[in-house]
């Protein structure tokens, strides 16, 4: 379910956003929602870290490495410390 959010912006900016949205065949609300979603996504550190772990895991799998290989590498590094 959607909720409303009331924001205050300069009337000139509001007019410009409305014109750009209309030119793109979108509503002002669609444009604002997209911008807010991008803002949150770009700053969501938890999602970024999860994505990072996924990429690391995929890279290790692509190289044919297993959990045992990773555990062995960790043990070797800890021995050196």
C-alpha positions as CSV (number, residue, x, y, z in Angstrom):
1,X,0.0,0.0,0.0
2,X,1.3,3.4,-0.9
3,X,1.6,6.4,1.4
4,X,1.8,10.0,0.7
5,X,4.8,12.2,1.4
6,X,4.5,15.9,1.4
7,X,7.7,17.8,0.4
8,X,8.3,21.5,-0.2
9,X,10.2,22.6,-3.2
10,X,10.7,25.9,-5.1
11,X,7.8,26.5,-7.6
12,X,10.3,26.9,-10.5
13,X,11.8,23.5,-9.7
14,X,8.4,21.9,-9.4
15,X,7.4,23.3,-12.8
16,X,10.7,22.0,-14.4
17,X,10.2,18.5,-12.9
18,X,6.7,18.4,-14.2
19,X,7.8,19.4,-17.7
20,X,10.6,16.8,-17.8
21,X,8.3,14.1,-16.4
22,X,5.6,14.9,-19.0
23,X,8.2,14.9,-21.8
24,X,9.2,11.4,-20.7
25,X,5.6,10.2,-20.5
26,X,5.7,9.9,-16.7
27,X,4.0,11.6,-13.8
28,X,5.8,13.8,-11.4
29,X,5.2,11.2,-8.7
30,X,6.8,8.5,-10.8
31,X,9.9,10.6,-11.3
32,X,10.2,11.5,-7.6
33,X,9.6,7.8,-6.6
34,X,12.4,6.7,-8.9
35,X,14.8,9.4,-7.6
36,X,14.1,8.4,-4.0
37,X,14.5,4.7,-4.7
38,X,17.9,5.4,-6.4
39,X,18.9,7.6,-3.5
40,X,18.2,4.9,-0.9
41,X,19.7,2.1,-3.0
42,X,22.9,4.1,-3.5
43,X,23.3,4.7,0.2
44,X,22.1,1.3,1.6
45,X,25.3,0.0,3.0
46,X,23.8,-3.3,4.0
47,X,22.6,-4.1,0.5
48,X,26.0,-3.0,-0.8
49,X,27.8,-5.4,1.5
50,X,25.4,-8.3,0.7
51,X,26.1,-7.6,-3.0
52,X,29.8,-7.5,-2.4
53,X,29.7,-10.9,-0.6
54,X,27.7,-12.3,-3.5
55,X,30.2,-11.1,-6.1
56,X,33.1,-12.5,-4.0
57,X,31.4,-15.8,-3.8
58,X,30.6,-15.9,-7.5
59,X,34.2,-15.0,-8.3
60,X,35.5,-17.8,-6.1
61,X,33.1,-20.3,-7.6
62,X,34.1,-19.2,-11.1
63,X,37.7,-19.9,-10.2
64,X,36.8,-23.4,-8.9
65,X,37.6,-22.6,-5.3
66,X,35.6,-24.3,-2.5
67,X,34.9,-23.5,1.2
68,X,37.8,-25.8,2.1
69,X,40.2,-23.7,-0.1
70,X,39.0,-20.5,1.6
71,X,39.3,-22.0,5.1
72,X,42.9,-23.2,4.2
73,X,43.9,-19.7,2.9
74,X,42.5,-18.1,6.1
75,X,44.5,-20.6,8.3
76,X,47.7,-19.8,6.4
77,X,47.2,-16.1,6.7
78,X,46.5,-16.4,10.4
79,X,49.7,-18.5,10.9
80,X,51.7,-15.6,9.4
81,X,50.3,-13.1,11.8
